Amino acid sequence: MRVTMPTPEQVRQLPELARVRVPKEWEDMNGHVNVKHHLTMYDLTSDPLLELLGISEEWVRTQRVGLFDLEHHIWFLQEVHVGEEISLFLRFTARNEKRVQGHVFLLNITHDRLASVVEFVSAAADLDARRTVPLPVVVANGIDVLMARQRALDWTAPPSGAISI
């Protein structure tokens, strides 16, 4: 399925969660960043995302609820090389009682182009029972606020069709 990706200008309309300069250790024998490090960069958004939703590490410890990723779909659009600066932006696309779906856009700041996109589905989980639970009200409300702002944008995130909630 062919999808239309947003432009770098459109991606910059989203909340920026992290920025990283690609270290030498991430280069593979093909001379670019290995696939596992696209996920490493995606993973850098976890704590900033919780902060954006108003969730602290203390809240997670006391409430015993966390967010777990269930699925990923990755589009690799451009090679990423050592020394390049990558910025990661978030867009939520759907939510139900227990799950949230969205995209993290990896924008190559050095070359002003979209490098990759990680579409994800995450769920709230009871950290003691290790089972999914409804999204806590504070989390659901934070997601809803961001989704309302993002619906006002003049572009939509590309659905892979491979995952959904």
N, C-alpha and C positions, 0 to 999 in steps of 0.2 A: 504494500500500500504506500503510495507516494503522499507525503505530507508537506505542508508549507511551514517552514521554520520562520520564527520572528527575526527581524533585523537586530543588529547590535543596539541600535537606538531604542527599539522597543523593549529589549531585554533590560536595558538600564532603567526602565520605568518601574521595575520590580525591586523589592528589598534585597540589598546586597548582604549576604550572610558571611562570606569569607573571601579572603584574597591570599594567594600563595604564589611565590616565585618557584618555578620547577627546579628541584635540586638534581645534581648529577646522578645521584643514586637511583633516580626513577627512569633513567634512560635504558632501553633494552638493546639487544644486539642489532636491531633494525634502525637504531639511531633516533628513535622517538620515545615518547612516554608510553609505557606498557599499559594495557587495559586495566590491570589491577589498580593502577594509580589514578585512573579516572574515578574509580570507586573510592580510593583514598581521599581524593579531593572532595567528592560528594560527602563523605563521612565527616569532613571538617565543618559541615553545616549543622550537625546535630545540636551542639550546645547553643550556637547562636539562634537556631530555630526555637529552641525551648525558651531562651531569653525573650525573643520576639513575641512569644505567646504569653509571657509573664510568668514562666515556670523557672524556679531556681532549683539548684541541686538539693538544697534543703527541703523544698517542697516534695521532690521525688522521693527523698529518703523518708520523710514523715508520712506522706500519703501512700507510699508503696505502689505507685502507678507510674509506668513509663510508656514510651512509644517504641514499638518494635517495627522494623521494616519487614514486610511479607513478600513483596515482589519488586523487581526492577526490570525496566526495559531501557537499553542504552542505544542512542544513535551516536555513532562516531562520524563526525562531519569533516574535521580537519586534524591533521597531525599536530601534536604539541611537542615542543622541544625544550631541552634544558635551558634555563635562564629566562624563559618566557613567563610573563605574569598572567595568572588566571584569576578571574573573579567569578564568584558563584552567586546566582540569583534564584529566588524562589517564587513559584506560582502554584497556588492550590487550585484544583479544578473540580473536586467533588468531595462530599462528606456524607456519611450516614452516622448512625448511632455509635458504631464501634471503629470505623475506619475513615481514613482520609487519603485522597489521591492528589498527586501534584507532580510538578517538574522542577528539577534544579538545572538551570542553564549554566554551562561552563563557558564563559566568554573569555577568549584570548585577548587580553588588553593590549599586549604587545603588537598584535597585528589587526586589532579591531574586527574580529570575526568569531562567530560561534564555533567552538571546538567540539562540544558534545552536549547531549541532553540526557539526563537521567529521569525517566518517568518512574514514579514509585507509588506503592500502596503501603501505608503504615496503619497499625492498630494500637489501641491502648491495651496495656497488659497489667494485670495484677502481678507485682514482682514477687509475691510469696507463693501464690498458686501457679504462676507461670501460665496463665490463661488470659485470653482476651476478655475485656470488660468494656462497658460503654465509656466513651470519651468523657473524662471529667468535665463538669460545666465550664470551668475556667479555660480548659483547652478548647472545647467546642466553641465557646464564645470568641476566643482569640482567632481561631480559624475562620469563623463566620465573618468577623470584622475584616480580616485580610481578603477573604473571597469577595466581599461586597466591594471593596476598593478596586480589586483586580477585575471585577466584572465591568467596571466603568472604562477600562482600557479599550482601545479600538482594534484589538487583536485577540485571538484565542490561542491557547496552548495546543500544540499538535497532538492529537490522540494516536497512540500506536495501534490501538485495536487489539493489542496483545494482553493488556491487563485492564481491569476495571473494578469498581466496588459495587 
